[in-house]
Amino acid sequence: MTKRANKIKQIKDKNSDAAPPPHPPKPAADAKTPPASGGMTPWISFKTGLIIITICSIGMAVFTAVQYVPAVGLTDGIIYGLLYGAMIWAVFFLSQLFYRWLRK
């Protein structure tokens, strides 16, 4: 063998002992991947949204009823409070339908 062939063999031997090149890091198992439909992910879960809407609608229904009772009476005040609480749910579900329609 010539000197050049020996050098090439030495270089190949050195490279075979070296560690393989590092692989790119894998994403974490808990990382959320965006859905295929537009890449939009909700910032709160549906269950959390339902809890928040429940608390808000009950609170606003009671607040509305308390405000209306002195003006229109107990029965009508309670009815207006319940209607107001139901309207919050109606807006919530209509917005859900609208966003589901947009995602299709």
Distance bins in CASP14 RR format, pairs under 12 A and 6 or more apart:
PFRMAT RR
TARGET T0000
AUTHOR 0000-0000-0000
RMODE 2
METHOD distances of the structure
MODEL  1
1 7 0 0 0 0 1 0 0 0 0 0 0
1 8 0 0 0 0 1 0 0 0 0 0 0
1 9 1 0 0 1 0 0 0 0 0 0 0
1 10 0 0 0 0 0 1 0 0 0 0 0
2 8 0 0 0 0 1 0 0 0 0 0 0
2 9 0 0 0 0 0 1 0 0 0 0 0
3 9 0 0 0 0 0 1 0 0 0 0 0
3 10 0 0 0 0 0 1 0 0 0 0 0
4 10 0 0 0 0 0 1 0 0 0 0 0
4 11 0 0 0 0 0 1 0 0 0 0 0
5 11 0 0 0 0 0 1 0 0 0 0 0
5 12 0 0 0 0 0 1 0 0 0 0 0
6 12 0 0 0 0 0 1 0 0 0 0 0
6 13 0 0 0 0 0 1 0 0 0 0 0
7 13 0 0 0 0 0 1 0 0 0 0 0
7 14 0 0 0 0 0 1 0 0 0 0 0
8 14 0 0 0 0 0 1 0 0 0 0 0
8 15 0 0 0 0 0 1 0 0 0 0 0
9 15 0 0 0 0 0 1 0 0 0 0 0
9 16 0 0 0 0 0 1 0 0 0 0 0
10 16 0 0 0 0 0 1 0 0 0 0 0
10 17 0 0 0 0 0 1 0 0 0 0 0
11 17 0 0 0 0 0 1 0 0 0 0 0
11 18 0 0 0 0 0 1 0 0 0 0 0
12 18 0 0 0 0 0 1 0 0 0 0 0
15 21 0 0 0 0 0 1 0 0 0 0 0
25 31 0 0 0 0 0 1 0 0 0 0 0
27 33 1 0 0 1 0 0 0 0 0 0 0
27 34 0 0 0 0 0 1 0 0 0 0 0
31 41 0 0 0 0 0 1 0 0 0 0 0
32 39 0 0 0 0 0 1 0 0 0 0 0
32 40 0 0 0 0 0 1 0 0 0 0 0
32 41 1 0 0 1 0 0 0 0 0 0 0
32 42 0 0 0 0 0 1 0 0 0 0 0
32 43 0 0 0 0 0 1 0 0 0 0 0
32 45 0 0 0 0 0 1 0 0 0 0 0
33 39 0 0 0 0 1 0 0 0 0 0 0
33 41 0 0 0 0 1 0 0 0 0 0 0
34 40 1 0 0 1 0 0 0 0 0 0 0
34 41 1 0 1 0 0 0 0 0 0 0 0
34 42 0 0 0 0 0 1 0 0 0 0 0
35 41 1 0 0 1 0 0 0 0 0 0 0
35 42 0 0 0 0 1 0 0 0 0 0 0
35 103 0 0 0 0 1 0 0 0 0 0 0
36 103 0 0 0 0 0 1 0 0 0 0 0
37 99 0 0 0 0 0 1 0 0 0 0 0
37 100 0 0 0 0 0 1 0 0 0 0 0
37 102 0 0 0 0 1 0 0 0 0 0 0
37 103 1 0 1 0 0 0 0 0 0 0 0
37 104 1 0 0 1 0 0 0 0 0 0 0
38 102 0 0 0 0 0 1 0 0 0 0 0
38 103 1 0 0 1 0 0 0 0 0 0 0
38 104 0 0 0 0 0 1 0 0 0 0 0
39 103 0 0 0 0 1 0 0 0 0 0 0
40 99 0 0 0 0 1 0 0 0 0 0 0
40 100 0 0 0 0 0 1 0 0 0 0 0
40 102 0 0 0 0 1 0 0 0 0 0 0
40 103 1 0 0 1 0 0 0 0 0 0 0
41 103 0 0 0 0 0 1 0 0 0 0 0
42 48 0 0 0 0 1 0 0 0 0 0 0
42 49 0 0 0 0 1 0 0 0 0 0 0
42 96 0 0 0 0 0 1 0 0 0 0 0
42 99 0 0 0 0 1 0 0 0 0 0 0
42 100 0 0 0 0 0 1 0 0 0 0 0
42 103 0 0 0 0 0 1 0 0 0 0 0
43 49 0 0 0 0 0 1 0 0 0 0 0
44 50 0 0 0 0 0 1 0 0 0 0 0
44 51 0 0 0 0 1 0 0 0 0 0 0
44 52 1 0 0 1 0 0 0 0 0 0 0
44 53 0 0 0 0 0 1 0 0 0 0 0
45 51 0 0 0 0 1 0 0 0 0 0 0
45 52 0 0 0 0 0 1 0 0 0 0 0
46 52 0 0 0 0 0 1 0 0 0 0 0
46 53 0 0 0 0 0 1 0 0 0 0 0
46 92 0 0 0 0 0 1 0 0 0 0 0
46 93 0 0 0 0 0 1 0 0 0 0 0
46 96 0 0 0 0 1 0 0 0 0 0 0
46 99 0 0 0 0 0 1 0 0 0 0 0
46 100 0 0 0 0 0 1 0 0 0 0 0
47 53 0 0 0 0 0 1 0 0 0 0 0
47 54 0 0 0 0 0 1 0 0 0 0 0
48 54 0 0 0 0 0 1 0 0 0 0 0
48 55 0 0 0 0 0 1 0 0 0 0 0
49 55 0 0 0 0 1 0 0 0 0 0 0
49 56 0 0 0 0 1 0 0 0 0 0 0
49 57 0 0 0 0 0 1 0 0 0 0 0
49 89 0 0 0 0 0 1 0 0 0 0 0
49 92 0 0 0 0 1 0 0 0 0 0 0
49 93 0 0 0 0 0 1 0 0 0 0 0
49 95 0 0 0 0 0 1 0 0 0 0 0
49 96 0 0 0 0 0 1 0 0 0 0 0
50 56 0 0 0 0 0 1 0 0 0 0 0
50 57 0 0 0 0 0 1 0 0 0 0 0
50 89 0 0 0 0 1 0 0 0 0 0 0
50 92 0 0 0 0 1 0 0 0 0 0 0
50 93 0 0 0 0 0 1 0 0 0 0 0
50 96 0 0 0 0 0 1 0 0 0 0 0
51 57 0 0 0 0 0 1 0 0 0 0 0
51 58 0 0 0 0 0 1 0 0 0 0 0
52 58 0 0 0 0 0 1 0 0 0 0 0
52 59 0 0 0 0 0 1 0 0 0 0 0
52 88 0 0 0 0 0 1 0 0 0 0 0
52 92 0 0 0 0 1 0 0 0 0 0 0
53 59 0 0 0 0 0 1 0 0 0 0 0
53 60 0 0 0 0 0 1 0 0 0 0 0
53 61 0 0 0 0 0 1 0 0 0 0 0
53 85 0 0 0 0 1 0 0 0 0 0 0
53 86 0 0 0 0 0 1 0 0 0 0 0
53 87 0 0 0 0 0 1 0 0 0 0 0
53 88 1 0 0 1 0 0 0 0 0 0 0
53 89 1 0 0 1 0 0 0 0 0 0 0
53 90 0 0 0 0 0 1 0 0 0 0 0
53 91 0 0 0 0 1 0 0 0 0 0 0
53 92 1 0 1 0 0 0 0 0 0 0 0
53 93 0 0 0 0 1 0 0 0 0 0 0
53 95 0 0 0 0 0 1 0 0 0 0 0
53 96 0 0 0 0 0 1 0 0 0 0 0
54 60 0 0 0 0 0 1 0 0 0 0 0
54 61 0 0 0 0 0 1 0 0 0 0 0
54 85 0 0 0 0 0 1 0 0 0 0 0
54 88 0 0 0 0 1 0 0 0 0 0 0
54 89 0 0 0 0 1 0 0 0 0 0 0
54 92 0 0 0 0 1 0 0 0 0 0 0
55 61 0 0 0 0 0 1 0 0 0 0 0
55 62 0 0 0 0 0 1 0 0 0 0 0
55 85 0 0 0 0 0 1 0 0 0 0 0
55 88 0 0 0 0 0 1 0 0 0 0 0
56 62 0 0 0 0 0 1 0 0 0 0 0
56 63 0 0 0 0 0 1 0 0 0 0 0
56 64 0 0 0 0 0 1 0 0 0 0 0
56 84 0 0 0 0 0 1 0 0 0 0 0
56 85 0 0 0 0 1 0 0 0 0 0 0
56 87 0 0 0 0 0 1 0 0 0 0 0
56 88 1 0 0 1 0 0 0 0 0 0 0
56 89 0 0 0 0 1 0 0 0 0 0 0
56 91 0 0 0 0 0 1 0 0 0 0 0
56 92 0 0 0 0 1 0 0 0 0 0 0
57 63 0 0 0 0 0 1 0 0 0 0 0
57 64 0 0 0 0 0 1 0 0 0 0 0
57 81 0 0 0 0 1 0 0 0 0 0 0
57 82 0 0 0 0 1 0 0 0 0 0 0
57 83 0 0 0 0 0 1 0 0 0 0 0
57 84 0 0 0 0 1 0 0 0 0 0 0
57 85 1 0 1 0 0 0 0 0 0 0 0
57 86 1 0 0 1 0 0 0 0 0 0 0
57 87 0 0 0 0 1 0 0 0 0 0 0
57 88 1 0 1 0 0 0 0 0 0 0 0
57 89 1 0 1 0 0 0 0 0 0 0 0
57 90 0 0 0 0 0 1 0 0 0 0 0
57 91 0 0 0 0 1 0 0 0 0 0 0
57 92 0 0 0 0 1 0 0 0 0 0 0
57 93 0 0 0 0 0 1 0 0 0 0 0
58 64 0 0 0 0 0 1 0 0 0 0 0
58 65 0 0 0 0 0 1 0 0 0 0 0
58 81 0 0 0 0 0 1 0 0 0 0 0
58 82 0 0 0 0 0 1 0 0 0 0 0
58 84 0 0 0 0 0 1 0 0 0 0 0
58 85 1 0 0 1 0 0 0 0 0 0 0
58 86 0 0 0 0 0 1 0 0 0 0 0
58 88 0 0 0 0 1 0 0 0 0 0 0
58 89 0 0 0 0 0 1 0 0 0 0 0
59 65 0 0 0 0 1 0 0 0 0 0 0
59 66 0 0 0 0 1 0 0 0 0 0 0
59 67 0 0 0 0 0 1 0 0 0 0 0
59 81 0 0 0 0 1 0 0 0 0 0 0
59 82 0 0 0 0 0 1 0 0 0 0 0
59 84 0 0 0 0 1 0 0 0 0 0 0
59 85 0 0 0 0 1 0 0 0 0 0 0
59 88 0 0 0 0 1 0 0 0 0 0 0
60 66 0 0 0 0 0 1 0 0 0 0 0
60 67 0 0 0 0 0 1 0 0 0 0 0
60 80 0 0 0 0 0 1 0 0 0 0 0
60 81 1 0 0 1 0 0 0 0 0 0 0
60 82 0 0 0 0 0 1 0 0 0 0 0
60 83 0 0 0 0 0 1 0 0 0 0 0
60 84 1 0 1 0 0 0 0 0 0 0 0
60 85 1 0 1 0 0 0 0 0 0 0 0
60 86 0 0 0 0 0 1 0 0 0 0 0
60 87 0 0 0 0 1 0 0 0 0 0 0
60 88 1 0 0 1 0 0 0 0 0 0 0
60 89 0 0 0 0 0 1 0 0 0 0 0
60 91 0 0 0 0 0 1 0 0 0 0 0
61 67 0 0 0 0 0 1 0 0 0 0 0
61 68 0 0 0 0 0 1 0 0 0 0 0
61 77 0 0 0 0 0 1 0 0 0 0 0
61 78 0 0 0 0 1 0 0 0 0 0 0
61 79 0 0 0 0 0 1 0 0 0 0 0
61 80 0 0 0 0 1 0 0 0 0 0 0
61 81 1 0 1 0 0 0 0 0 0 0 0
61 82 1 0 0 1 0 0 0 0 0 0 0
61 83 0 0 0 0 1 0 0 0 0 0 0
61 84 1 0 1 0 0 0 0 0 0 0 0
61 85 1 0 1 0 0 0 0 0 0 0 0
61 86 0 0 0 0 1 0 0 0 0 0 0
61 87 0 0 0 0 1 0 0 0 0 0 0
61 88 1 0 0 1 0 0 0 0 0 0 0
61 89 0 0 0 0 0 1 0 0 0 0 0
62 68 0 0 0 0 0 1 0 0 0 0 0
62 69 0 0 0 0 0 1 0 0 0 0 0
62 77 0 0 0 0 0 1 0 0 0 0 0
62 78 0 0 0 0 1 0 0 0 0 0 0
62 80 0 0 0 0 0 1 0 0 0 0 0
62 81 1 0 0 1 0 0 0 0 0 0 0
62 82 0 0 0 0 0 1 0 0 0 0 0
62 84 0 0 0 0 1 0 0 0 0 0 0
62 85 0 0 0 0 1 0 0 0 0 0 0
63 69 0 0 0 0 0 1 0 0 0 0 0
63 77 0 0 0 0 0 1 0 0 0 0 0
63 80 0 0 0 0 0 1 0 0 0 0 0
63 81 0 0 0 0 1 0 0 0 0 0 0
63 84 0 0 0 0 1 0 0 0 0 0 0
63 85 0 0 0 0 0 1 0 0 0 0 0
63 88 0 0 0 0 0 1 0 0 0 0 0
64 71 0 0 0 0 0 1 0 0 0 0 0
64 72 0 0 0 0 0 1 0 0 0 0 0
64 76 0 0 0 0 0 1 0 0 0 0 0
64 77 1 0 0 1 0 0 0 0 0 0 0
64 78 0 0 0 0 1 0 0 0 0 0 0
64 79 0 0 0 0 0 1 0 0 0 0 0
64 80 1 0 1 0 0 0 0 0 0 0 0
64 81 1 0 1 0 0 0 0 0 0 0 0
64 82 0 0 0 0 1 0 0 0 0 0 0
64 83 0 0 0 0 1 0 0 0 0 0 0
64 84 1 0 1 0 0 0 0 0 0 0 0
64 85 1 0 0 1 0 0 0 0 0 0 0
64 86 0 0 0 0 0 1 0 0 0 0 0
64 87 0 0 0 0 1 0 0 0 0 0 0
64 88 0 0 0 0 0 1 0 0 0 0 0
65 71 0 0 0 0 0 1 0 0 0 0 0
65 72 0 0 0 0 0 1 0 0 0 0 0
65 73 0 0 0 0 1 0 0 0 0 0 0
65 74 0 0 0 0 1 0 0 0 0 0 0
65 75 0 0 0 0 0 1 0 0 0 0 0
65 76 0 0 0 0 1 0 0 0 0 0 0
65 77 1 0 1 0 0 0 0 0 0 0 0
65 78 1 0 1 0 0 0 0 0 0 0 0
65 79 0 0 0 0 1 0 0 0 0 0 0
65 80 1 0 0 1 0 0 0 0 0 0 0
65 81 1 0 1 0 0 0 0 0 0 0 0
65 82 1 0 0 1 0 0 0 0 0 0 0
65 83 0 0 0 0 1 0 0 0 0 0 0
65 84 0 0 0 0 1 0 0 0 0 0 0
65 85 0 0 0 0 1 0 0 0 0 0 0
66 73 0 0 0 0 0 1 0 0 0 0 0
66 74 0 0 0 0 0 1 0 0 0 0 0
66 77 0 0 0 0 1 0 0 0 0 0 0
66 78 0 0 0 0 1 0 0 0 0 0 0
66 80 0 0 0 0 0 1 0 0 0 0 0
66 81 0 0 0 0 1 0 0 0 0 0 0
66 84 0 0 0 0 0 1 0 0 0 0 0
67 73 0 0 0 0 0 1 0 0 0 0 0
67 76 0 0 0 0 0 1 0 0 0 0 0
67 77 0 0 0 0 1 0 0 0 0 0 0
67 78 0 0 0 0 0 1 0 0 0 0 0
67 80 0 0 0 0 1 0 0 0 0 0 0
67 81 0 0 0 0 1 0 0 0 0 0 0
67 84 0 0 0 0 1 0 0 0 0 0 0
68 74 0 0 0 0 1 0 0 0 0 0 0
68 75 0 0 0 0 0 1 0 0 0 0 0
68 76 1 0 0 1 0 0 0 0 0 0 0
68 77 1 1 0 0 0 0 0 0 0 0 0
68 78 0 0 0 0 1 0 0 0 0 0 0
68 79 0 0 0 0 1 0 0 0 0 0 0
68 80 1 0 1 0 0 0 0 0 0 0 0
68 81 1 0 0 1 0 0 0 0 0 0 0
68 82 0 0 0 0 0 1 0 0 0 0 0
68 83 0 0 0 0 0 1 0 0 0 0 0
68 84 0 0 0 0 1 0 0 0 0 0 0
69 75 0 0 0 0 1 0 0 0 0 0 0
69 76 0 0 0 0 1 0 0 0 0 0 0
69 77 1 0 1 0 0 0 0 0 0 0 0
69 78 1 0 0 1 0 0 0 0 0 0 0
69 79 0 0 0 0 0 1 0 0 0 0 0
69 80 0 0 0 0 1 0 0 0 0 0 0
69 81 0 0 0 0 1 0 0 0 0 0 0
70 76 0 0 0 0 0 1 0 0 0 0 0
70 77 0 0 0 0 1 0 0 0 0 0 0
71 77 0 0 0 0 1 0 0 0 0 0 0
71 80 0 0 0 0 1 0 0 0 0 0 0
72 78 0 0 0 0 0 1 0 0 0 0 0
72 79 0 0 0 0 1 0 0 0 0 0 0
72 80 1 0 0 1 0 0 0 0 0 0 0
72 81 0 0 0 0 0 1 0 0 0 0 0
73 79 0 0 0 0 1 0 0 0 0 0 0
73 80 0 0 0 0 1 0 0 0 0 0 0
74 80 0 0 0 0 0 1 0 0 0 0 0
74 81 0 0 0 0 0 1 0 0 0 0 0
75 81 0 0 0 0 0 1 0 0 0 0 0
75 82 0 0 0 0 0 1 0 0 0 0 0
76 82 0 0 0 0 0 1 0 0 0 0 0
76 83 0 0 0 0 0 1 0 0 0 0 0
77 83 0 0 0 0 1 0 0 0 0 0 0
77 84 0 0 0 0 1 0 0 0 0 0 0
78 84 0 0 0 0 0 1 0 0 0 0 0
78 85 0 0 0 0 0 1 0 0 0 0 0
79 85 0 0 0 0 0 1 0 0 0 0 0
79 86 0 0 0 0 0 1 0 0 0 0 0
80 86 0 0 0 0 0 1 0 0 0 0 0
80 87 0 0 0 0 0 1 0 0 0 0 0
81 87 0 0 0 0 1 0 0 0 0 0 0
81 88 0 0 0 0 0 1 0 0 0 0 0
82 88 0 0 0 0 0 1 0 0 0 0 0
82 89 0 0 0 0 0 1 0 0 0 0 0
83 89 0 0 0 0 0 1 0 0 0 0 0
83 90 0 0 0 0 1 0 0 0 0 0 0
84 90 0 0 0 0 0 1 0 0 0 0 0
84 91 0 0 0 0 0 1 0 0 0 0 0
85 91 0 0 0 0 1 0 0 0 0 0 0
85 92 0 0 0 0 0 1 0 0 0 0 0
86 92 0 0 0 0 0 1 0 0 0 0 0
86 93 0 0 0 0 0 1 0 0 0 0 0
87 93 0 0 0 0 0 1 0 0 0 0 0
87 94 0 0 0 0 0 1 0 0 0 0 0
88 94 0 0 0 0 0 1 0 0 0 0 0
88 95 0 0 0 0 0 1 0 0 0 0 0
89 95 0 0 0 0 0 1 0 0 0 0 0
89 96 0 0 0 0 0 1 0 0 0 0 0
90 96 0 0 0 0 0 1 0 0 0 0 0
90 97 0 0 0 0 0 1 0 0 0 0 0
91 97 0 0 0 0 0 1 0 0 0 0 0
91 98 0 0 0 0 0 1 0 0 0 0 0
92 98 0 0 0 0 0 1 0 0 0 0 0
92 99 0 0 0 0 0 1 0 0 0 0 0
93 99 0 0 0 0 0 1 0 0 0 0 0
93 100 0 0 0 0 0 1 0 0 0 0 0
94 100 0 0 0 0 0 1 0 0 0 0 0
94 101 0 0 0 0 0 1 0 0 0 0 0
95 101 0 0 0 0 0 1 0 0 0 0 0
95 102 0 0 0 0 0 1 0 0 0 0 0
96 102 0 0 0 0 0 1 0 0 0 0 0
96 103 0 0 0 0 0 1 0 0 0 0 0
97 103 0 0 0 0 0 1 0 0 0 0 0
97 104 0 0 0 0 0 1 0 0 0 0 0
98 104 0 0 0 0 0 1 0 0 0 0 0
END
